[in-house]
Amino acid sequence: MAGNSRPTFTKRLKERARQEKQAEKAQRKAQRKLEKDSQPAEKPASPVIAYDEDGQPLPLSFHDF
């Protein structure tokens, strides 16, 4: 019966490793959520109007919105 203890020990190690990996993954997910919530918007709410040397507004492109 001494030979039966090895598979149980191996299963226990694998389960512990799985739980640790799952906990690390949850921690990384929570960290990403905090970073996402704390970051300001990348672009301003309204487009920035640029002017040429004559004082005329430059046309807006697709990426300005």
C-alpha positions in Angstrom: 0.0 0.0 0.0 3.0 2.3 0.3 3.0 2.8 -3.5 -0.4 4.4 -3.5 0.7 7.6 -1.7 2.7 9.0 -4.6 -0.2 9.7 -7.0 -2.2 11.5 -4.2 0.9 13.6 -3.4 1.3 14.5 -7.1 -2.4 15.4 -7.4 -2.1 17.6 -4.3 0.9 19.4 -5.8 -0.8 19.9 -9.2 -4.0 21.2 -7.4 -1.9 23.6 -5.3 -0.1 24.9 -8.4 -3.4 25.3 -10.2 -4.9 27.3 -7.3 -1.8 29.6 -7.1 -1.9 30.2 -10.8 -5.6 31.1 -10.6 -5.0 33.5 -7.7 -2.1 35.2 -9.6 -4.4 35.5 -12.6 -7.1 37.1 -10.5 -4.6 39.5 -9.0 -3.4 40.6 -12.5 -7.0 41.1 -13.6 -7.7 43.3 -10.6 -4.6 45.3 -11.2 -5.5 45.9 -14.9 -8.9 47.0 -13.8 -7.5 49.5 -11.3 -5.1 50.8 -14.0 -7.9 51.1 -16.5 -10.1 53.0 -14.1 -7.3 55.4 -13.0 -6.2 56.4 -16.6 -7.7 59.6 -18.0 -9.2 59.6 -21.5 -6.5 59.6 -24.1 -8.2 62.2 -26.3 -10.0 65.4 -25.4 -13.8 65.4 -25.6 -13.9 67.9 -28.4 -11.5 68.0 -31.4 -8.6 70.4 -31.4 -8.9 73.0 -34.2 -5.6 73.8 -35.8 -5.1 76.9 -37.9 -2.8 77.5 -40.9 -0.5 80.6 -41.3 -3.4 82.7 -42.7 -5.6 82.0 -39.7 -7.9 79.7 -41.5 -8.9 76.5 -39.7 -7.5 73.3 -41.1 -9.9 70.6 -42.2 -10.6 67.8 -39.6 -9.6 64.3 -40.4 -11.1 61.0 -39.4 -8.6 60.6 -36.5 -9.6 63.9 -34.9 -12.8 62.3 -33.5 
